[in-house]
Amino acid sequence: MTYVIAHRGASKAAQENTLPAFRLAQTMGAEWVELDARRAADGVVVVHHDAHLADGRILAEVSSDELPPYIPNLAEALEACEAISVNIEIKNLPNDPDYDEDHLVADAVAGLVQAYLGPQRALITSFNIDAVDRIRAVDPSIPCGWLLYEMTDPASAIGRAVAHEMTTIHPWDVLVDVNFVNRAHAAGLLVNVWTVDDPERMVELIEIGVDGICTNVPDVARSIIDQRG
């Protein structure tokens, strides 16, 4: 069974990473919502992809109550996802202007997951494996996954994910073929692929056995999966 993961909500039909996008994803039949988490200046975790706001300000230097109204805090987002599971991507890379080597955002995310979701409906991911390691250290009951946008050695990438006790691996679509999926599954990892909007590619990925497809068009993915029984 391949799950539909709505990338930043139903982001083709609504503004990404907003409460309307999350609610719409649920009506479109997604099993999961994927969203991005960063810390504002007052320590509140908010949902926003970029380190900068549209006006150029660094989000981490702006208090949460001074952000544009369309940017929800993570607690509000999780409340809006009451009928769906949530993949929270922690944004905290060393080259980001808001990078925090102590990974305080991970600490806050772990607490919010327990308060609003519980581990059964949560998955924490990041391109920075140190961020998900921090989640594992704070609360090992929360499932974690590693995001990949490049991969020279699939066996090494899978081995690293296993060594860091990830439950899933999340490669960029172009990196994925049947051999990768089979190897990851043999190592005990689920494979969630991002970000796929092309229906033909969705069919290919379903056929090679990926576990989740992250997409901006969850209604399209839902229709394809349902048609295939």
C-alpha contacts under 8 A as a table, 3 or more apart, distances in Angstrom:
res1	aa1	res2	aa2	distance
1	M	211	D	6.58
2	T	206	I	6.42
2	T	209	G	7.41
2	T	210	V	6.32
2	T	211	D	4.61
2	T	212	G	5.08
2	T	213	I	7.09
2	T	225	I	7.34
3	Y	30	A	7.42
3	Y	31	E	6.18
3	Y	32	W	7.48
3	Y	211	D	6.11
3	Y	212	G	4.45
3	Y	213	I	6.31
4	V	29	G	7.73
4	V	30	A	4.87
4	V	31	E	5.58
4	V	32	W	6.25
4	V	212	G	5.90
4	V	213	I	5.44
4	V	214	C	6.40
4	V	215	T	7.42
4	V	218	P	6.24
4	V	221	A	6.40
4	V	222	R	6.51
5	I	30	A	5.93
5	I	31	E	6.32
5	I	32	W	4.51
5	I	33	V	5.44
5	I	34	E	6.32
5	I	212	G	6.46
5	I	213	I	5.73
5	I	214	C	4.44
5	I	215	T	6.23
5	I	218	P	6.98
6	A	9	G	4.76
6	A	10	A	5.68
6	A	11	S	7.67
6	A	25	A	6.13
6	A	30	A	6.15
6	A	32	W	6.08
6	A	33	V	4.71
6	A	34	E	5.76
6	A	214	C	5.78
6	A	215	T	5.38
6	A	216	N	6.00
6	A	217	V	7.12
6	A	218	P	5.46
7	H	10	A	6.68
7	H	11	S	6.59
7	H	33	V	6.47
7	H	34	E	5.04
7	H	35	L	6.88
7	H	195	T	7.30
7	H	214	C	5.50
7	H	215	T	5.07
7	H	216	N	5.11
8	R	11	S	5.89
8	R	16	E	5.20
8	R	17	N	4.72
8	R	18	T	7.79
8	R	21	A	7.30
8	R	22	F	7.41
8	R	33	V	6.69
8	R	34	E	5.11
8	R	35	L	4.66
8	R	36	D	7.24
8	R	216	N	7.43
9	G	14	A	7.93
9	G	16	E	6.14
9	G	17	N	6.09
9	G	18	T	7.40
9	G	21	A	4.58
9	G	22	F	4.45
9	G	23	R	7.68
9	G	24	L	7.31
9	G	25	A	5.49
9	G	33	V	5.56
9	G	34	E	6.39
9	G	35	L	7.06
9	G	216	N	7.24
10	A	13	A	5.79
10	A	14	A	6.03
10	A	16	E	7.10
10	A	21	A	4.85
10	A	22	F	6.45
10	A	24	L	6.01
10	A	25	A	4.77
10	A	216	N	5.72
10	A	217	V	6.14
10	A	218	P	6.34
11	S	14	A	5.06
11	S	15	Q	5.69
11	S	16	E	4.53
11	S	17	N	7.47
11	S	21	A	6.04
11	S	216	N	5.12
11	S	217	V	7.13
12	K	15	Q	7.57
12	K	16	E	7.78
12	K	216	N	5.34
12	K	217	V	5.92
13	A	21	A	7.50
13	A	217	V	7.78
14	A	18	T	7.92
14	A	20	P	6.69
14	A	21	A	5.09
14	A	24	L	7.88
15	Q	18	T	6.13
15	Q	20	P	7.60
15	Q	21	A	6.18
16	E	21	A	6.08
17	N	21	A	6.49
17	N	22	F	7.25
17	N	35	L	6.04
17	N	36	D	7.26
17	N	47	V	6.23
17	N	48	H	6.29
17	N	49	H	7.64
17	N	71	I	7.43
18	T	21	A	5.25
18	T	22	F	6.42
18	T	47	V	7.76
18	T	70	Y	6.18
18	T	71	I	6.28
18	T	72	P	6.53
18	T	77	A	7.65
19	L	22	F	5.12
19	L	23	R	6.19
19	L	70	Y	7.89
19	L	72	P	7.03
19	L	76	E	7.89
19	L	77	A	6.13
19	L	80	A	6.32
20	P	23	R	5.16
20	P	24	L	5.97
21	A	24	L	5.15
21	A	25	A	6.17
22	F	25	A	5.22
22	F	26	Q	6.75
22	F	33	V	6.59
22	F	77	A	7.57
22	F	80	A	6.75
22	F	81	C	6.44
23	R	26	Q	5.38
23	R	27	T	6.76
23	R	80	A	6.33
23	R	81	C	6.68
24	L	27	T	5.14
24	L	28	M	6.24
25	A	28	M	5.03
25	A	29	G	6.55
25	A	30	A	5.68
25	A	33	V	7.06
25	A	218	P	6.57
25	A	219	D	7.85
26	Q	29	G	5.32
26	Q	30	A	5.46
26	Q	31	E	7.27
26	Q	81	C	7.75
26	Q	83	A	7.29
26	Q	84	I	6.73
27	T	30	A	7.59
28	M	218	P	6.27
28	M	219	D	4.93
28	M	222	R	7.38
29	G	218	P	7.07
29	G	219	D	6.61
29	G	222	R	6.10
30	A	33	V	7.12
30	A	84	I	7.71
30	A	218	P	5.90
30	A	219	D	7.53
30	A	222	R	6.83
31	E	84	I	5.74
31	E	85	S	6.33
32	W	84	I	5.70
32	W	85	S	4.72
32	W	86	V	5.42
32	W	87	N	6.82
33	V	81	C	7.62
33	V	84	I	7.03
33	V	85	S	6.39
33	V	86	V	4.92
33	V	87	N	6.04
34	E	86	V	5.89
34	E	87	N	4.53
34	E	88	I	5.94
34	E	89	E	7.18
34	E	214	C	7.73
35	L	47	V	6.70
35	L	48	H	7.80
35	L	49	H	7.95
35	L	86	V	7.59
35	L	87	N	6.40
35	L	88	I	5.26
35	L	89	E	6.01
36	D	47	V	5.26
36	D	48	H	5.49
36	D	49	H	5.35
36	D	88	I	5.90
36	D	89	E	4.80
36	D	90	I	6.09
36	D	91	K	6.60
37	A	45	V	6.25
37	A	46	V	5.68
37	A	47	V	4.82
37	A	48	H	6.16
37	A	49	H	7.30
37	A	74	L	7.12
37	A	88	I	6.62
37	A	89	E	6.02
37	A	90	I	5.05
37	A	91	K	5.90
37	A	105	V	7.77
38	R	45	V	5.50
38	R	46	V	5.50
38	R	47	V	6.38
38	R	48	H	6.59
38	R	49	H	7.88
38	R	51	A	7.80
38	R	60	A	7.69
38	R	90	I	6.70
38	R	91	K	5.80
38	R	92	N	7.49
38	R	105	V	6.58
39	R	42	D	7.75
39	R	43	G	5.46
39	R	44	V	5.56
39	R	45	V	4.45
39	R	46	V	6.00
39	R	59	L	7.68
39	R	60	A	5.89
39	R	105	V	5.99
40	A	43	G	5.35
40	A	44	V	5.44
40	A	45	V	6.26
40	A	46	V	6.65
40	A	59	L	5.85
40	A	60	A	4.38
40	A	61	E	6.58
40	A	62	V	5.89
40	A	63	S	5.58
40	A	64	S	5.51
41	A	44	V	7.41
41	A	59	L	7.36
41	A	60	A	4.73
41	A	61	E	4.81
41	A	62	V	5.06
41	A	63	S	4.73
41	A	64	S	6.95
42	D	62	V	7.71
42	D	63	S	5.23
42	D	64	S	6.55
44	V	64	S	6.36
44	V	73	N	7.04
45	V	73	N	5.80
45	V	74	L	5.62
45	V	105	V	6.81
45	V	108	A	7.03
45	V	109	V	7.31
46	V	64	S	7.39
46	V	71	I	7.02
46	V	72	P	5.89
46	V	73	N	3.89
46	V	74	L	5.03
47	V	71	I	6.24
47	V	72	P	5.78
47	V	73	N	5.77
47	V	74	L	5.79
47	V	77	A	7.59
48	H	51	A	7.75
48	H	71	I	6.76
49	H	91	K	7.51
50	D	53	L	6.97
51	A	58	I	5.93
51	A	59	L	5.72
51	A	60	A	7.40
51	A	96	D	6.78
51	A	97	P	6.72
51	A	98	D	6.59
52	H	55	D	7.80
52	H	56	G	5.59
52	H	57	R	5.49
52	H	58	I	4.41
52	H	59	L	5.37
53	L	56	G	5.28
53	L	57	R	5.35
53	L	58	I	6.22
53	L	59	L	5.94
54	A	57	R	7.47
57	R	61	E	7.45
57	R	62	V	7.63
58	I	61	E	5.48
58	I	62	V	6.96
58	I	97	P	7.37
58	I	98	D	7.47
59	L	62	V	5.33
59	L	98	D	7.75
60	A	63	S	7.65
60	A	98	D	5.75
62	V	66	E	6.45
62	V	67	L	6.84
63	S	66	E	5.35
63	S	67	L	6.80
64	S	67	L	5.43
64	S	73	N	7.65
67	L	71	I	6.73
68	P	71	I	5.85
69	P	72	P	7.22
72	P	76	E	6.02
72	P	77	A	6.22
73	N	76	E	5.46
73	N	77	A	6.40
74	L	77	A	4.95
74	L	78	L	6.12
74	L	112	L	7.71
75	A	78	L	5.20
75	A	79	E	6.23
75	A	112	L	6.67
75	A	116	Y	7.24
76	E	79	E	5.12
76	E	80	A	6.28
77	A	80	A	5.07
77	A	81	C	6.40
78	L	81	C	5.01
78	L	82	E	6.68
78	L	86	V	7.58
78	L	116	Y	6.34
78	L	117	L	7.21
79	E	82	E	5.41
79	E	116	Y	6.92
81	C	84	I	5.37
81	C	85	S	7.13
81	C	86	V	7.30
84	I	121	R	7.38
85	S	117	L	7.90
85	S	121	R	4.46
85	S	122	A	5.91
86	V	121	R	6.24
86	V	122	A	5.15
86	V	123	L	6.36
87	N	122	A	5.96
87	N	123	L	4.63
87	N	124	I	5.73
87	N	125	T	7.02
88	I	122	A	7.53
88	I	123	L	6.24
88	I	124	I	4.91
88	I	125	T	6.18
89	E	124	I	5.90
89	E	125	T	4.70
89	E	126	S	5.28
90	I	105	V	7.42
90	I	106	A	7.04
90	I	124	I	7.19
90	I	125	T	6.25
90	I	126	S	5.20
90	I	131	A	7.10
91	K	126	S	6.66
91	K	127	F	7.91
92	N	96	D	6.66
92	N	98	D	7.22
92	N	99	Y	5.27
92	N	100	D	6.76
92	N	103	H	7.38
92	N	126	S	7.94
92	N	128	N	6.88
92	N	131	A	7.14
93	L	96	D	5.34
93	L	99	Y	5.91
93	L	127	F	7.48
93	L	128	N	5.95
94	P	99	Y	5.52
94	P	100	D	7.82
94	P	101	E	7.73
95	N	99	Y	6.93
96	D	99	Y	5.16
100	D	103	H	5.42
100	D	104	L	7.00
103	H	106	A	5.41
103	H	107	D	6.95
103	H	131	A	6.17
103	H	134	R	6.96
104	L	107	D	5.09
104	L	108	A	6.40
105	V	108	A	5.16
105	V	109	V	6.07
106	A	109	V	5.02
106	A	110	A	6.14
106	A	131	A	6.37
106	A	132	V	7.49
106	A	134	R	6.37
106	A	135	I	5.78
107	D	110	A	5.32
107	D	111	G	6.57
107	D	134	R	7.43
107	D	135	I	6.77
107	D	138	V	6.70
108	A	111	G	5.25
108	A	112	L	6.34
109	V	112	L	5.12
109	V	113	V	6.10
110	A	113	V	5.19
110	A	114	Q	6.49
110	A	135	I	6.40
110	A	138	V	7.19
110	A	139	D	6.72
110	A	142	I	7.69
111	G	114	Q	5.34
111	G	115	A	6.28
112	L	115	A	4.94
112	L	116	Y	5.91
112	L	117	L	7.70
113	V	116	Y	5.42
113	V	117	L	5.07
113	V	118	G	5.67
113	V	119	P	6.98
113	V	122	A	6.89
114	Q	117	L	5.81
114	Q	118	G	4.63
114	Q	119	P	6.81
115	A	118	G	6.87
117	L	120	Q	7.46
117	L	121	R	5.76
117	L	122	A	6.47
118	G	121	R	6.00
118	G	122	A	6.62
118	G	142	I	7.94
119	P	122	A	5.11
119	P	123	L	7.53
119	P	141	S	6.27
119	P	142	I	4.81
119	P	143	P	6.74
120	Q	142	I	7.90
122	A	142	I	6.86
122	A	143	P	6.80
123	L	142	I	6.83
123	L	143	P	5.14
123	L	144	C	5.46
123	L	145	G	7.10
124	I	132	V	6.90
124	I	135	I	7.84
124	I	142	I	7.42
124	I	143	P	6.40
124	I	144	C	4.68
124	I	145	G	6.20
125	T	132	V	6.34
125	T	144	C	5.64
125	T	145	G	4.65
125	T	146	W	5.53
125	T	147	L	6.46
126	S	129	I	6.34
126	S	131	A	6.57
126	S	132	V	6.36
126	S	145	G	7.06
126	S	146	W	5.66
126	S	147	L	5.51
127	F	146	W	6.07
127	F	147	L	4.61
127	F	148	L	6.22
128	N	131	A	5.52
128	N	132	V	7.15
128	N	146	W	7.65
128	N	147	L	7.85
129	I	132	V	5.28
129	I	133	D	6.07
129	I	146	W	6.30
130	D	133	D	4.85
130	D	134	R	6.18
131	A	134	R	5.11
131	A	135	I	6.65
132	V	135	I	4.94
132	V	136	R	6.29
132	V	144	C	6.29
132	V	145	G	7.28
132	V	146	W	7.53
133	D	136	R	4.98
133	D	137	A	6.22
133	D	164	H	6.95
134	R	137	A	5.00
134	R	138	V	6.16
135	I	138	V	5.13
135	I	139	D	5.83
135	I	140	P	6.96
135	I	142	I	7.44
135	I	144	C	7.72
136	R	139	D	5.33
136	R	140	P	4.38
136	R	141	S	7.60
136	R	142	I	7.11
136	R	144	C	7.53
137	A	140	P	6.15
139	D	142	I	6.07
140	P	143	P	7.49
143	P	166	M	7.06
143	P	167	T	6.05
144	C	165	E	7.87
144	C	166	M	5.16
144	C	167	T	5.77
144	C	168	T	6.68
145	G	161	A	7.67
145	G	166	M	5.05
145	G	167	T	5.81
145	G	168	T	4.53
145	G	169	I	5.31
145	G	170	H	6.76
146	W	161	A	6.63
146	W	166	M	6.89
146	W	168	T	6.76
146	W	169	I	5.09
146	W	170	H	5.84
147	L	169	I	6.31
147	L	170	H	4.56
147	L	171	P	5.79
147	L	172	W	7.87
148	L	151	M	7.02
148	L	169	I	7.73
148	L	170	H	6.00
148	L	171	P	4.54
148	L	172	W	6.09
149	Y	171	P	6.14
149	Y	172	W	5.16
149	Y	175	L	7.97
150	E	171	P	7.85
150	E	172	W	7.48
150	E	175	L	7.35
151	M	154	P	6.24
151	M	157	A	6.98
151	M	175	L	7.11
153	D	156	S	5.35
153	D	157	A	6.34
154	P	157	A	5.08
154	P	158	I	6.11
154	P	180	F	6.72
155	A	158	I	5.22
155	A	159	G	5.98
155	A	183	R	7.69
156	S	159	G	4.98
156	S	160	R	6.07
157	A	160	R	5.16
157	A	161	A	6.29
158	I	161	A	5.14
158	I	162	V	6.27
158	I	169	I	7.54
158	I	183	R	7.91
158	I	184	A	6.16
158	I	187	A	7.49
159	G	162	V	5.14
159	G	163	A	6.08
159	G	187	A	7.97
160	R	163	A	4.97
160	R	164	H	6.21
161	A	164	H	5.25
161	A	165	E	6.37
161	A	166	M	5.35
161	A	168	T	7.82
161	A	169	I	6.88
162	V	165	E	5.00
162	V	166	M	5.73
162	V	167	T	7.72
162	V	187	A	7.28
162	V	188	G	7.97
162	V	189	L	7.55
163	A	166	M	7.68
166	M	169	I	7.28
166	M	189	L	7.46
167	T	188	G	7.50
167	T	189	L	5.40
167	T	190	L	6.44
168	T	189	L	4.95
168	T	190	L	4.49
168	T	191	V	5.77
168	T	192	N	7.07
169	I	184	A	7.91
169	I	189	L	6.53
169	I	190	L	6.29
169	I	191	V	5.24
169	I	192	N	6.38
170	H	191	V	5.94
170	H	192	N	4.82
170	H	193	V	5.43
170	H	194	W	6.98
171	P	175	L	6.38
171	P	176	V	6.94
171	P	191	V	7.66
171	P	192	N	6.98
171	P	193	V	5.45
171	P	194	W	6.55
172	W	175	L	5.69
172	W	176	V	7.23
172	W	193	V	5.93
172	W	194	W	5.10
172	W	195	T	6.89
173	D	176	V	5.61
173	D	193	V	5.45
173	D	194	W	5.38
173	D	195	T	6.46
173	D	196	V	6.83
176	V	180	F	6.02
176	V	181	V	7.10
176	V	193	V	7.74
177	D	180	F	5.42
177	D	181	V	6.47
177	D	208	I	7.27
178	V	181	V	5.10
178	V	182	N	6.08
178	V	208	I	5.15
178	V	209	G	7.55
179	N	182	N	5.18
179	N	183	R	6.05
180	F	183	R	5.14
180	F	184	A	6.08
181	V	184	A	5.20
181	V	185	H	6.10
181	V	191	V	6.59
181	V	208	I	7.15
181	V	209	G	6.82
181	V	210	V	6.47
182	N	185	H	5.16
182	N	186	A	6.09
183	R	186	A	5.10
183	R	187	A	6.38
184	A	187	A	5.10
184	A	188	G	6.47
184	A	189	L	5.22
184	A	190	L	6.88
184	A	191	V	7.03
185	H	188	G	5.00
185	H	189	L	5.11
185	H	190	L	6.15
185	H	191	V	7.61
186	A	189	L	7.40
190	L	210	V	7.62
190	L	211	D	6.02
191	V	210	V	5.43
191	V	211	D	5.30
191	V	212	G	6.56
192	N	210	V	6.32
192	N	211	D	5.61
192	N	212	G	4.31
192	N	213	I	5.77
192	N	214	C	7.01
193	V	196	V	7.54
193	V	210	V	7.25
193	V	212	G	6.23
193	V	213	I	5.14
193	V	214	C	5.92
194	W	213	I	6.32
194	W	214	C	4.79
194	W	215	T	6.78
195	T	213	I	7.25
195	T	214	C	5.10
195	T	215	T	5.12
195	T	216	N	7.30
196	V	201	R	7.22
196	V	202	M	6.76
196	V	213	I	6.76
196	V	214	C	6.24
196	V	215	T	5.00
196	V	216	N	7.42
197	D	201	R	7.91
197	D	202	M	7.44
197	D	215	T	5.58
197	D	216	N	6.29
197	D	217	V	6.15
197	D	220	V	7.98
197	D	221	A	7.98
198	D	201	R	5.42
198	D	202	M	6.29
199	P	202	M	4.96
199	P	203	V	6.38
199	P	220	V	7.23
199	P	221	A	7.27
199	P	224	I	7.51
200	E	203	V	5.19
200	E	204	E	6.45
201	R	204	E	4.97
201	R	205	L	6.17
202	M	205	L	5.16
202	M	206	I	6.17
202	M	213	I	7.48
202	M	221	A	7.05
202	M	224	I	7.83
203	V	206	I	5.14
203	V	207	E	6.18
203	V	224	I	7.30
204	E	207	E	5.13
204	E	208	I	6.39
205	L	208	I	5.24
205	L	209	G	6.37
205	L	210	V	5.82
206	I	209	G	5.19
206	I	210	V	5.81
206	I	211	D	7.96
206	I	225	I	7.89
207	E	210	V	7.83
210	V	213	I	7.37
213	I	221	A	7.85
215	T	218	P	5.87
215	T	221	A	7.53
217	V	220	V	5.51
217	V	221	A	6.68
218	P	221	A	5.07
218	P	222	R	5.95
219	D	222	R	5.06
219	D	223	S	6.19
220	V	223	S	5.23
220	V	224	I	6.35
221	A	224	I	5.19
221	A	225	I	6.16
222	R	225	I	5.28
222	R	226	D	6.06
223	S	226	D	5.21
223	S	227	Q	6.06
224	I	227	Q	5.20
224	I	228	R	6.39
225	I	228	R	5.27
225	I	229	G	6.68
226	D	229	G	5.20
